[in-house]
Amino acid sequence: MTNTIITLECGHTLIFHRNIPLVGEICLCLKCRAYKEVMHAPAEWRIKCQSCRHSAPYGSAKALAEVGAAKHRRVKGHETHVVAIYNGKKLMRTFGDRMPTLDDVFAGQDPEAPPY
C-alpha cells in the first residue's frame, strides 16, 4: 500500500492510502477544520492485465507499479500476458509486448536471397 499526498487550497496536505480525490473535489482539512478544495493531486499509478481481470492501484509509486506488472506476469504464469501501466488515464508503458527484432522478421529467410 502506498501513500499519496494531496494539497488543499489552504496549503495544508493530506495523505491518502486509497480513494484518492481528484483536483477540484472537496475534502476536510484537519488543521483548518473546514472543507477545502483539492488543488493538487498526483495521478495514481495503476496496472491492468490486458489478458485477464487483474488490476491494482499503486498510488504515486511508479517503481512499485512496474514491479507489480513484472511480478504478475512471473508469479501467475502469465508470460504471454500483456500488462499495461497507467498514470491516471494515460497509458505509460506495457510489459510483455516486445517489438520484433530484425532476427524475428527475417527468421528462416536466406540472407543471400534478393529482397523481392
Sequence and secondary structure as in RCSB ss.txt:
>XXXX:A:sequence
MTNTIITLECGHTLIFHRNIPLVGEICLCLKCRAYKEVMHAPAEWRIKCQSCRHSAPYGSAKALAEVGAAKHRRV
KGHETHVVAIYNGKKLMRTFGDRMPTLDDVFAGQDPEAPPY
>XXXX:A:secstr
   EEEEETTS EEEESSS   TT EEEETTTTEEEEEEE    EEEEESSSS EEE TT HHHHHHHHHHHHHH
TT TT  EEEEETTEEEEEES     HHHHTTTS TTS   
